[in-house]
Amino acid sequence: MNDPRRGRPRDESCGPAILAAAIELVGEVGIAALTMDAVAARAGVGKATIYRRWSSKEALMLDAWKSAVQKPDAPDTGSLREDLRVLFAPHDQQLSGETMQRIFPQMIAAAKVNPEVGEAYREFIAERRRPMRTVLERAVGRGDLPADSDLDLVHDLLVAPILYRWMVSDGVVDDDVIERLIAIVVAGATSNLTTARR
């Protein structure tokens, strides 16, 4: 006998349409102007369908962004610099660079003021940091980085300049910039190692 309290079962097939609609709308109007009504209309579903899955537009937007941003694998070329080049190489993403530039800062802002989004965002970032952590740990194991390296700091030194150019200064981020950035950070991270080998 059916339990009337269970309500209508969720139609999982409409999830991708809802996530895509949320991405499109935030890219067009921003999170502040986003409404569940607009997402429902764009996705062709009822608003109740959305609220059965997401309690807020920020939570919806975070899931939409996560669904569109590919997690890179951890390369293992045998060379730290080459592994880093592979990690920073463009990946096939569902979001264009321009759309991501508009959405990513809004997700950071939402994570700072919404505890639910903040927790999910931190989990998302921790997951995305793992491939580079693996690359850096392998470099330590090969002797390419000193055993006492602060790997979290090395990671941040590699990523932060790119994010700053991407979100703040609108500076160029191309293969040449990435190549020079890798060279500078790796040189600094291995300076003690180089001195010890002399």
C-alpha positions in Angstrom: 0.0 0.0 0.0 1.4 3.4 -0.9 2.3 5.8 1.8 0.5 9.1 1.1 3.2 11.0 3.0 5.9 10.1 0.5 4.4 12.5 -2.1 5.2 12.4 -5.8 8.5 10.7 -6.7 11.3 12.8 -8.1 11.7 12.8 -11.8 15.5 12.6 -12.0 15.4 13.1 -15.8 14.7 16.8 -15.5 17.8 17.5 -13.3 20.2 18.3 -16.1 17.7 20.7 -17.7 17.3 22.5 -14.4 21.1 22.8 -13.9 21.7 24.0 -17.4 18.9 26.6 -17.0 20.5 27.9 -13.8 23.9 28.2 -15.4 22.5 30.1 -18.3 20.5 32.5 -16.2 23.2 33.3 -13.7 25.5 34.0 -16.7 22.9 36.4 -18.0 21.6 38.1 -14.8 23.8 37.0 -11.9 22.9 35.2 -8.7 21.3 38.2 -7.0 18.7 38.5 -9.8 18.2 34.8 -10.3 14.8 33.4 -9.3 13.5 29.9 -9.0 10.5 31.0 -11.2 12.9 31.9 -14.0 14.8 28.7 -13.7 11.6 26.7 -13.7 10.4 28.5 -16.8 13.7 28.1 -18.6 13.9 24.4 -17.8 10.2 23.7 -18.5 9.4 22.4 -15.0 7.3 23.4 -12.1 8.9 25.4 -9.3 8.0 22.7 -6.8 10.2 20.3 -8.8 13.2 22.5 -8.1 12.5 23.0 -4.4 12.2 19.2 -3.9 15.9 19.1 -4.8 17.4 22.4 -3.7 16.5 24.5 -0.7 17.9 27.7 -2.1 19.0 29.2 -5.4 22.6 29.3 -4.1 22.6 25.6 -3.4 21.1 25.0 -6.9 23.8 27.2 -8.5 26.6 25.4 -6.7 25.4 22.0 -8.0 25.0 23.5 -11.5 28.5 24.8 -11.4 29.9 21.5 -10.1 28.1 19.6 -12.9 29.7 21.8 -15.5 33.3 21.9 -14.2 35.4 18.9 -15.0 37.7 17.4 -12.4 41.1 16.8 -14.0 43.0 13.6 -13.5 46.4 13.6 -11.8 49.0 13.2 -14.6 52.1 11.1 -14.0 54.6 12.0 -16.7 57.6 11.5 -14.5 58.4 15.2 -14.5 57.0 17.8 -12.1 57.0 20.6 -14.7 55.3 18.4 -17.3 52.7 17.2 -14.9 51.9 20.8 -14.0 51.6 21.7 -17.7 49.1 18.9 -18.2 47.1 20.0 -15.2 46.9 23.6 -16.5 46.1 22.6 -20.0 42.6 23.5 -21.1 40.0 20.8 -20.4 36.7 20.2 -22.1 34.3 22.1 -19.9 30.5 22.6 -20.4 31.1 26.3 -19.4 32.9 28.8 -21.6 35.7 30.8 -20.1 33.6 33.9 -20.3 30.7 32.3 -18.5 32.9 30.9 -15.8 34.4 34.3 -15.2 31.0 35.7 -14.5 29.8 32.8 -12.3 32.8 31.8 -10.3 33.2 35.0 -8.3 29.5 34.9 -7.5 29.8 31.4 -6.1 32.7 32.5 -3.9 30.6 35.3 -2.6 27.6 33.0 -1.9 29.8 30.6 -0.1 31.0 33.4 2.3 27.5 34.3 3.4 25.5 31.1 3.1 26.7 28.3 5.5 25.1 25.5 3.4 26.7 26.7 0.2 29.9 27.4 2.1 30.2 23.8 3.3 29.5 22.4 -0.1 31.8 24.8 -1.8 34.7 23.8 0.5 34.1 20.2 -0.3 34.1 21.0 -4.0 37.4 22.9 -3.7 39.0 20.2 -1.6 38.1 17.6 -4.3 39.5 19.8 -7.1 42.8 20.3 -5.2 43.5 16.5 -4.9 45.0 16.0 -8.4 47.6 18.7 -7.9 48.3 17.4 -4.4 48.9 14.0 -5.9 51.3 15.5 -8.5 53.2 17.4 -5.8 53.4 14.4 -3.5 54.9 12.3 -6.4 57.4 15.0 -7.0 58.5 14.8 -3.4 58.8 11.0 -3.7 61.0 11.4 -6.8 63.2 13.9 -5.1 62.0 16.7 -7.4 60.8 18.7 -4.4 62.3 18.9 -0.9 60.8 16.5 1.6 59.8 19.3 3.9 57.9 21.3 1.2 54.7 23.0 2.2 52.6 21.5 -0.6 49.5 23.5 0.2 51.5 26.7 -0.2 53.1 25.5 -3.4 49.6 24.7 -4.7 48.4 28.1 -3.8 51.4 29.8 -5.4 50.6 28.0 -8.7 46.9 28.7 -8.8 46.5 32.1 -7.2 48.2 34.2 -9.9 46.0 32.6 -12.6 42.8 33.2 -10.6 43.9 36.8 -9.9 44.4 37.5 -13.6 41.2 35.7 -14.5 38.9 37.3 -12.0 40.5 40.6 -10.9 43.0 42.2 -13.4 41.6 40.6 -16.6 45.2 39.8 -17.5 46.3 37.4 -20.2 46.4 33.7 -19.2 47.9 31.8 -22.0 50.4 29.0 -22.5 53.4 31.4 -22.2 52.1 32.9 -18.9 51.5 29.4 -17.5 54.9 28.2 -18.6 56.6 31.1 -16.9 54.5 30.8 -13.8 55.4 27.1 -13.4 59.1 27.9 -14.0 59.1 30.6 -11.3 57.2 28.6 -8.7 59.1 25.4 -9.2 62.4 27.3 -9.1 61.5 28.8 -5.8 60.1 25.5 -4.4 63.3 23.6 -5.3 65.8 26.3 -4.3 66.8 24.6 -1.1 67.0 21.3 -2.9 69.3 22.8 -5.5 71.6 24.3 -2.9 71.8 21.0 -1.0 72.9 19.1 -4.1 75.9 21.4 -4.8 
